[in-house]
Amino acid sequence: MRRRVAGFLAVCLLLSWAPWVVLGVVGANVDEGAGALVFGLAASGPSFAALVMWLKYRRTDPMPRIVTWSWRWPVAAALVGCAPPVLTALLLGVDGIPQHASSVIASAGGPLGALAYTLLAGPLAEEFGWRGYLQPRLRHHYGRIAVTAVLGTAWGLWHLPLFFLDGTGQHDKGLFTQQGLLFFLGLFPLTYTILYVSEHLRGGVWAAVLTHATWNLSQELIPELSPTGQWLELSLTTLTAVTVAFSWRRSPRLRL
């Protein structure tokens, strides 16, 4: 298991980091043209790495299937994904949400364009790797907190080059800033919450995709938060993880 986890991480980082470094060195525009295409393909490194590992080990290590189709996990995934950003905006009385949301949707080419971008840029590009491949293999041997720590760290490490790539949201935040710190801290409670909907509610990778998508979309449609708002959002994200942990406390570790 360790060898295959290490293999996945090595392939994932190679597929993502190498193109991102090249884009940064040549100063390519990642918002349009060839630069945007290369950037998008590199951002799909986790899901592509899962595909590579599956092709190599498909006979001895098939992809697990744990999805149970019901109404519970789609509703839960959507709610826990959007709750922290939306509640933060409501509690702080953030102004200009309709105007900002309309501008974001228009810049994406309309509602369908915004939906497509939201699904592709992160959820579908990443989750078949993080939650589809890596998470269930870690869960064969480790508990929920340990898996959250390992997966959250890997997820954060994967994003690291983006802080040095002009045109990305991470670059705008800055690595050695409060915003950068909050970005990394927020990945851990979000990782636990996604573990809950994908494993405990048996939504599998599709629940992870939905949670990731609603999280991203909610953040995009809300104007940039103040530092106080960002800390409040982290607190609510952590509270969401703690809440689902309490509802899961009597559940045994899943054996796939």
TITOR-353481 format. One line per field, with one value per residue: residue in three letters; z, x, y of N, C-alpha, C in turn; residue number from 1. Coordinates in steps of 0.1 Angstrom, whole numbers, m for minus. Each point is the difference from the previous one (the first is absolute). Last residue first. Layout:
<rs>
rest: (ALA, ...)
n.up: (Z, ...)
n.east: (X, ...)
n.north: (Y, ...)
ca.up: (Z, ...)
ca.east: (X, ...)
ca.north: (Y, ...)
c.up: (Z, ...)
c.east: (X, ...)
c.north: (Y, ...)
nr: (NUM, ...)
</rs>
This chain:
<rs>
rest: (LEU, ARG, LEU, ARG, PRO, SER, ARG, ARG, TRP, SER, PHE, ALA, VAL, THR, VAL, ALA, THR, LEU, THR, THR, LEU, SER, LEU, GLU, LEU, TRP, GLN, GLY, THR, PRO, SER, LEU, GLU, PRO, ILE, LEU, GLU, GLN, SER, LEU, ASN, TRP, THR, ALA, HIS, THR, LEU, VAL, ALA, ALA, TRP, VAL, GLY, GLY, ARG, LEU, HIS, GLU, SER, VAL, TYR, LEU, ILE, THR, TYR, THR, LEU, PRO, PHE, LEU, GLY, LEU, PHE, PHE, LEU, LEU, GLY, GLN, GLN, THR, PHE, LEU, GLY, LYS, ASP, HIS, GLN, GLY, THR, GLY, ASP, LEU, PHE, PHE, LEU, PRO, LEU, HIS, TRP, LEU, GLY, TRP, ALA, THR, GLY, LEU, VAL, ALA, THR, VAL, ALA, ILE, ARG, GLY, TYR, HIS, HIS, ARG, LEU, ARG, PRO, GLN, LEU, TYR, GLY, ARG, TRP, GLY, PHE, GLU, GLU, ALA, LEU, PRO, GLY, ALA, LEU, LEU, THR, TYR, ALA, LEU, ALA, GLY, LEU, PRO, GLY, GLY, ALA, SER, ALA, ILE, VAL, SER, SER, ALA, HIS, GLN, PRO, ILE, GLY, ASP, VAL, GLY, LEU, LEU, LEU, ALA, THR, LEU, VAL, PRO, PRO, ALA, CYS, GLY, VAL, LEU, ALA, ALA, ALA, VAL, PRO, TRP, ARG, TRP, SER, TRP, THR, VAL, ILE, ARG, PRO, MET, PRO, ASP, THR, ARG, ARG, TYR, LYS, LEU, TRP, MET, VAL, LEU, ALA, ALA, PHE, SER, PRO, GLY, SER, ALA, ALA, LEU, GLY, PHE, VAL, LEU, ALA, GLY, ALA, GLY, GLU, ASP, VAL, ASN, ALA, GLY, VAL, VAL, GLY, LEU, VAL, VAL, TRP, PRO, ALA, TRP, SER, LEU, LEU, LEU, CYS, VAL, ALA, LEU, PHE, GLY, ALA, VAL, ARG, ARG, ARG, MET)
n.up: (31, 50, 41, 52, 37, 29, 32, m2, m32, 6, 16, m31, m27, 17, m3, m40, m8, 21, m20, m32, 16, 12, m35, m16, 24, m9, m36, 5, 18, m29, m41, m47, m53, m29, m20, m30, m2, 34, m3, m30, 14, 28, m19, m23, 25, 15, m32, m11, 30, m2, m32, 8, 36, 31, 47, 48, 26, m28, m24, 27, 35, m12, m9, 35, 15, m23, 9, 37, m10, m28, 14, 12, m33, m14, 28, m1, m33, 8, 27, m18, m31, m44, m37, m29, m47, m22, m1, m33, m50, m32, 3, 31, 41, 31, m14, 11, 36, 6, 15, 47, 27, 2, 27, 46, 15, 5, 39, 39, 4, 11, 45, 26, m3, 4, m22, m32, m40, m20, m34, m44, m16, m15, m44, m43, m9, 19, m18, m49, m25, 5, m27, m39, 3, 30, m11, m40, m27, 12, m3, m43, m20, 13, m17, m43, m5, 10, m26, m18, 29, 18, 19, 45, 34, 11, 27, 47, 23, 11, 36, 44, 30, 53, 51, 49, 35, 6, m41, m24, 15, m10, m42, m6, 21, m18, m41, m3, 24, m19, m37, 9, 18, m29, m26, 22, 9, m30, m26, m17, 10, m7, 0, m26, m16, m32, m8, 0, m21, m48, m18, m1, m32, m13, 34, 12, m27, 7, 35, m7, m21, 28, 23, m27, m23, m7, m38, m40, m6, m14, m46, m28, 1, m25, m47, m8, 39, 47, 18, m21, 2, 10, 6, 38, 20, m20, 8, 40, 1, m18, 28, 38, m3, m8, 32, 42, 2, 1, 41, 33, m5, 15, 46, 16, m8, 29, 42, 4)
n.east: (m127, m11, m7, m9, m38, m37, m18, 5, m21, m24, 29, 28, m17, 4, 42, 12, m18, 21, 38, m8, m10, 36, 22, m19, 8, 39, 0, m20, 25, 28, m28, m23, m20, m43, m33, m8, 35, 0, m31, 10, 30, m17, m26, 22, 19, m30, m13, 31, 4, m32, 6, 29, m21, m39, m14, 2, 40, 38, 3, m11, 31, 42, 4, 7, 44, 29, m3, 24, 45, 14, 6, 43, 26, m11, 10, 43, 8, m15, 26, 49, 38, m9, m34, m40, m6, 14, m29, m34, 19, 29, 54, 31, 20, m28, m13, 24, m14, m36, 3, 4, m39, m22, 19, m10, m42, m5, 17, m25, m41, 1, 4, m39, m31, 23, 30, 10, m29, m8, 26, m13, m37, 9, 21, m23, m39, 3, 35, 1, m37, m12, 16, m19, m47, m11, 23, m11, m37, m45, m12, m7, m41, m36, m2, m18, m46, m24, 21, 41, 37, m2, m42, m8, 18, m22, m39, 6, 8, m36, m27, 18, 9, 8, m1, m6, 12, m17, m9, 36, 18, m23, 8, 40, 0, m30, 1, 11, m27, m42, m2, 5, m37, m33, 9, m1, m42, m32, 15, 32, 51, 56, 48, 44, 56, 43, 39, 43, 21, m6, 10, 43, 19, m33, m15, 27, m3, m37, 1, 22, m23, m25, 25, 16, m20, 13, 27, m22, m13, 33, 11, m28, 4, 34, m5, m39, m17, 5, 46, 48, 56, 52, 39, 9, m39, m20, 21, m10, m39, m1, 16, m27, m36, 7, 28, m18, m26, 22, 17, m30, m15, 28, 1, m33, 7, 29, m16, m26)
n.north: (m15, 22, 41, 16, 10, 30, 32, 48, 34, 42, 34, 22, 35, 43, 22, 22, 42, 36, 19, 32, 42, 28, 22, 39, 39, 24, 28, 42, 35, 23, 16, m14, m3, m10, m37, m36, m34, m33, m35, m36, m35, m34, m33, m35, m36, m34, m32, m34, m36, m34, m33, m37, m31, m9, m16, 15, 0, 12, 42, 38, 10, 17, 46, 29, 4, 30, 46, 18, 10, 38, 47, 20, 20, 43, 36, 19, 32, 44, 28, 2, m16, m17, 24, 15, m2, m38, m36, m2, 4, 22, m1, m31, m17, m23, m44, m41, m30, m36, m46, m9, m4, m41, m34, 1, m16, m47, m20, 6, m23, m45, m10, 2, m36, m49, m41, m36, m3, 42, 21, m6, 25, 46, 11, 0, 28, 45, 28, m1, 13, 46, 41, 22, 10, 36, 43, 27, m16, 11, 46, 18, m6, 28, 43, 5, m1, 41, 42, 18, 16, 44, 12, m13, 27, 40, m2, m3, 40, 27, m14, 7, 41, 9, m26, m17, m34, m44, m23, m18, m40, m40, m20, m26, m44, m36, m29, m47, m31, m10, m30, m46, m23, m15, m38, m43, m23, m24, m45, m44, m18, m15, m15, m26, m2, m16, m36, m32, m38, 4, 44, 30, 32, 32, 29, 37, 38, 29, 30, 40, 35, 29, 34, 38, 40, 45, 8, 11, 45, 32, 3, 26, 47, 20, 7, 34, 32, 9, m3, 21, 0, m1, m31, m27, m20, m38, m42, m22, m25, m44, m35, m16, m33, m46, m21, m11, m39, m42, m14, m16, m45, m34, m9, m28, m45, m23, m12, m40)
ca.up: (m14, m7, m12, m12, m1, m12, 3, 10, m5, m6, 11, 7, m7, 0, 14, 1, m8, 7, 10, m7, m4, 12, 4, m9, 3, 12, m3, m7, 10, 8, 8, 14, 9, 0, 11, m2, m11, 2, 10, m6, m9, 7, 7, m9, m5, 11, 3, m11, 1, 11, m5, m6, m8, m13, m11, m8, 9, 6, m9, m10, 6, 4, m12, m4, 9, m3, m12, 3, 9, m8, m4, 12, 3, m11, 1, 12, m3, m10, 8, 4, 14, 8, 5, 15, 5, m1, 10, 12, 8, m6, m2, m14, m8, 7, m4, m12, 3, m4, m15, m7, 1, m8, m15, m3, 0, m13, m12, 1, m2, m14, m7, 3, m7, 4, 9, 11, 3, 10, 13, 3, 4, 13, 12, 0, m7, 7, 15, 6, m3, 9, 12, m3, m9, 3, 14, 7, m6, 1, 14, 5, m6, 6, 14, 0, m4, 10, 4, m12, m3, m4, m13, m10, m1, m8, m14, m6, m1, m10, m13, m4, m14, m10, m12, m8, m1, 13, 7, m7, 3, 14, 0, m7, 5, 13, m1, m8, 7, 11, m4, m7, 10, 8, m8, m2, 12, 1, 8, m6, 1, m1, 12, m3, 9, 6, m8, 9, 14, 3, 0, 10, 4, m12, m3, 10, m3, m12, 3, 7, m10, m7, 10, 4, 0, 11, 11, 0, 4, 14, 8, m2, 8, 14, 3, m9, m14, m1, 3, 4, m8, 2, m12, m5, 8, m3, m14, 1, 7, m9, m11, 3, 3, m11, m12, 1, 2, m13, m9, 3, m4, m15, m4, 5, m9, m13, 1, 0)
ca.east: (m4, 9, m4, 8, 13, 2, m3, 9, 7, m10, m9, 8, m1, m14, m3, 7, m7, m13, 4, 5, m13, m7, 8, m2, m13, 2, 7, m9, m9, 8, 10, m3, 11, 12, 0, m12, 1, 11, m4, m10, 6, 9, m9, m6, 10, 5, m11, m1, 11, m3, m10, 7, 11, m1, 2, m13, m11, 1, 4, m10, m13, 1, m2, m14, m8, 3, m7, m14, m1, 0, m14, m8, 5, m2, m14, m1, 7, m9, m11, m10, 4, 3, 14, 0, m6, 10, 10, m5, m8, m13, m9, m4, 11, 3, m9, 6, 11, m3, m3, 13, 6, m8, 3, 14, 0, m6, 8, 13, m2, m3, 13, 9, m4, m13, 1, 10, 3, m10, 5, 12, m4, m7, 9, 11, m3, m10, 1, 13, 2, m6, 8, 14, 3, m7, 1, 12, 13, 1, 0, 13, 10, m2, 4, 15, 5, m1, m13, m8, 1, 14, 1, m8, 7, 12, m3, m3, 12, 7, m7, 0, 3, m8, 8, m8, 7, 3, m13, m5, 9, m3, m13, 1, 9, m3, m3, 9, 12, m1, m3, 12, 10, m5, 0, 13, 7, m1, m12, m8, m14, m12, m7, m13, m11, m6, m10, m5, 3, m3, m14, m4, 12, 5, m10, 1, 13, m2, m8, 9, 8, m9, m5, 10, m6, m8, 8, 4, m11, m3, 10, m1, m12, 4, 7, 10, m5, m14, m7, m13, m12, m9, m1, 13, 6, m8, 3, 13, m2, m6, 9, 11, m5, m9, 7, 8, m9, m5, 11, 4, m10, 0, 12, m3, m10, 7, 9, m8)
ca.north: (m1, m9, m7, 4, m7, m9, m14, m5, m12, m9, m5, m10, m13, m4, m5, m13, m9, m4, m9, m12, m7, m5, m11, m11, m5, m8, m12, m10, m6, m10, 7, 3, m4, 9, 9, 9, 9, 9, 9, 10, 10, 8, 10, 9, 9, 9, 9, 9, 9, 9, 9, 11, m2, 7, m9, 1, m3, m14, m10, m2, m4, m14, m8, 1, m8, m14, m3, m3, m11, m13, m4, m5, m13, m9, m5, m9, m12, m7, m5, 10, 3, m12, 1, m1, 12, 10, m2, 5, m9, m3, 12, 1, 7, 12, 10, 8, 9, 14, 0, 0, 13, 9, m2, 5, 14, 5, m4, 7, 15, 2, m2, 12, 12, 6, 11, m2, m15, m4, 4, m9, m14, m1, 0, m10, m12, m8, 1, m3, m15, m9, m4, 0, m12, m13, m5, 6, m4, m15, m4, 4, m9, m14, 1, 1, m12, m11, m4, m3, m14, m1, 5, m9, m12, 2, 2, m13, m7, 6, m2, m14, m1, 8, 4, 9, 13, 5, 4, 12, 11, 5, 7, 13, 9, 6, 14, 7, 2, 8, 14, 5, 2, 11, 12, 6, 5, 14, 4, 11, m5, 9, 0, 6, m3, 12, 7, 11, m3, m14, m3, m10, m8, m8, m10, m11, m7, m8, m11, m9, m7, m10, m10, m10, m13, 0, m3, m14, m9, 1, m7, m15, m5, 0, m12, m6, m2, 3, m12, 4, m2, 11, 7, 4, 11, 12, 5, 6, 13, 10, 2, 9, 14, 4, 1, 12, 12, 2, 4, 13, 10, 1, 8, 14, 5, 2, 12, 12)
c.up: (m6, m14, m5, m12, m12, 0, m12, 3, 11, m4, m5, 12, 8, m6, 1, 14, 1, m8, 8, 10, m7, m3, 13, 4, m9, 4, 12, m3, m6, 11, 8, 6, 14, 9, m1, 12, m1, m12, 3, 11, m6, m9, 8, 7, m9, m4, 11, 3, m11, 3, 11, m5, m6, m9, m13, m13, m6, 9, 5, m10, m11, 5, 3, m12, m4, 8, m4, m12, 5, 10, m7, m4, 12, 5, m11, 1, 11, m4, m9, 9, 5, 15, 10, 6, 15, 5, m1, 12, 12, 7, m7, m1, m14, m7, 7, m4, m12, 1, m5, m15, m8, 1, m8, m15, m3, 0, m12, m12, 0, m3, m15, m7, 2, m7, 4, 11, 12, 3, 11, 13, 3, 4, 13, 14, 2, m7, 7, 15, 5, m3, 7, 11, m2, m9, 2, 14, 8, m5, 2, 14, 6, m6, 6, 14, 0, m3, 10, 4, m12, m4, m6, m14, m10, m2, m9, m14, m7, m3, m11, m14, m5, m14, m10, m12, m8, 0, 13, 7, m6, 4, 14, 1, m7, 5, 13, m1, m9, 7, 12, m4, m6, 10, 8, m9, m3, 11, 0, 9, m4, 2, m1, 12, m4, 9, 8, m7, 10, 14, 3, m1, 9, 3, m12, m3, 10, m3, m12, 5, 7, m11, m7, 10, 5, 2, 13, 12, 0, 5, 15, 8, m2, 9, 15, 4, m8, m14, m1, 3, 7, m9, 1, m13, m5, 8, m3, m13, 1, 6, m10, m12, 1, 3, m11, m13, 0, 0, m14, m9, 3, m5, m15, m4, 3, m10, m13, 0)
c.east: (3, m5, 11, m4, 8, 14, 2, m2, 8, 6, m11, m8, 7, m2, m14, m2, 7, m8, m12, 4, 4, m12, m7, 7, m3, m14, 2, 7, m9, m9, 8, 12, m3, 11, 12, m1, m11, 1, 11, m4, m10, 6, 9, m8, m5, 10, 3, m11, 0, 12, m4, m10, 6, 12, m3, 0, m14, m12, 1, 4, m10, m13, 2, m2, m15, m8, 2, m8, m15, m2, m1, m13, m8, 4, m4, m14, m2, 6, m9, m10, m9, 3, 2, 14, 0, m6, 11, 10, m5, m8, m13, m10, m4, 11, 2, m10, 5, 12, m3, m1, 13, 6, m7, 4, 14, 0, m5, 8, 13, m2, m2, 13, 9, m3, m14, 0, 8, 1, m10, 6, 12, m4, m8, 7, 11, m3, m10, m1, 14, 1, m6, 8, 15, 3, m7, 1, 12, 14, 3, 1, 14, 11, 0, 5, 16, 6, m1, m14, m8, 3, 14, 2, m6, 8, 12, m4, m3, 13, 8, m7, 1, 5, m9, 8, m8, 7, 3, m12, m5, 9, m3, m13, 1, 10, m2, m3, 10, 13, m1, m2, 12, 10, m4, 0, 13, 8, 0, m12, m9, m13, m13, m8, m13, m12, m5, m11, m5, 2, m4, m14, m4, 11, 4, m10, 2, 13, m2, m8, 9, 7, m9, m5, 10, m8, m8, 9, 3, m11, m3, 9, m2, m12, 4, 6, 11, m6, m15, m9, m13, m13, m10, m2, 13, 5, m8, 4, 14, m1, m5, 9, 12, m5, m9, 8, 8, m8, m6, 11, 4, m10, 1, 11, m4, m10, 6, 9)
c.north: (m14, m3, m10, m9, 5, m6, m9, m14, m8, m13, m10, m6, m10, m14, m6, m6, m14, m10, m5, m10, m13, m8, m6, m12, m12, m6, m8, m12, m10, m6, m11, 8, 5, m4, 9, 10, 10, 10, 11, 10, 10, 11, 9, 11, 11, 10, 9, 11, 11, 10, 10, 11, 12, m2, 7, m8, 0, m3, m14, m10, m3, m5, m15, m8, m1, m10, m15, m3, m3, m12, m13, m5, m5, m14, m9, m5, m11, m13, m8, m7, 12, 4, m11, 2, 0, 13, 11, m1, 6, m10, m4, 11, 2, 8, 14, 11, 8, 9, 15, 1, 1, 14, 10, m2, 6, 15, 6, m3, 7, 14, 1, m2, 12, 13, 5, 11, m1, m15, m5, 4, m9, m14, m2, 0, m11, m13, m9, 0, m4, m15, m12, m7, m1, m12, m13, m3, 5, m4, m15, m5, 3, m9, m14, 1, 0, m13, m11, m4, m5, m15, m2, 5, m9, m12, 2, 1, m14, m8, 6, m2, m14, m4, 7, 6, 10, 14, 6, 5, 13, 11, 5, 8, 14, 10, 7, 15, 8, 3, 9, 15, 7, 4, 13, 12, 7, 6, 15, 2, 12, m7, 9, m1, 7, m4, 12, 8, 10, m3, m14, m5, m11, m9, m8, m11, m12, m8, m9, m13, m10, m8, m11, m10, m11, m13, 0, m3, m15, m9, 0, m8, m14, m5, m1, m12, m7, m2, 2, m12, 5, m1, 12, 8, 6, 12, 13, 6, 7, 14, 11, 4, 9, 15, 6, 2, 13, 13, 3, 5, 14, 9, 1, 9, 14, 6, 3, 13)
nr: (256, 255, 254, 253, 252, 251, 250, 249, 248, 247, 246, 245, 244, 243, 242, 241, 240, 239, 238, 237, 236, 235, 234, 233, 232, 231, 230, 229, 228, 227, 226, 225, 224, 223, 222, 221, 220, 219, 218, 217, 216, 215, 214, 213, 212, 211, 210, 209, 208, 207, 206, 205, 204, 203, 202, 201, 200, 199, 198, 197, 196, 195, 194, 193, 192, 191, 190, 189, 188, 187, 186, 185, 184, 183, 182, 181, 180, 179, 178, 177, 176, 175, 174, 173, 172, 171, 170, 169, 168, 167, 166, 165, 164, 163, 162, 161, 160, 159, 158, 157, 156, 155, 154, 153, 152, 151, 150, 149, 148, 147, 146, 145, 144, 143, 142, 141, 140, 139, 138, 137, 136, 135, 134, 133, 132, 131, 130, 129, 128, 127, 126, 125, 124, 123, 122, 121, 120, 119, 118, 117, 116, 115, 114, 113, 112, 111, 110, 109, 108, 107, 106, 105, 104, 103, 102, 101, 100, 99, 98, 97, 96, 95, 94, 93, 92, 91, 90, 89, 88, 87, 86, 85, 84, 83, 82, 81, 80, 79, 78, 77, 76, 75, 74, 73, 72, 71, 70, 69, 68, 67, 66, 65, 64, 63, 62, 61, 60, 59, 58, 57, 56, 55, 54, 53, 52, 51, 50, 49, 48, 47, 46, 45, 44, 43, 42, 41, 40, 39, 38, 37, 36, 35, 34, 33, 32, 31, 30, 29, 28, 27, 26, 25, 24, 23, 22, 21, 20, 19, 18, 17, 16, 15, 14, 13, 12, 11, 10, 9, 8, 7, 6, 5, 4, 3, 2, 1)
</rs>
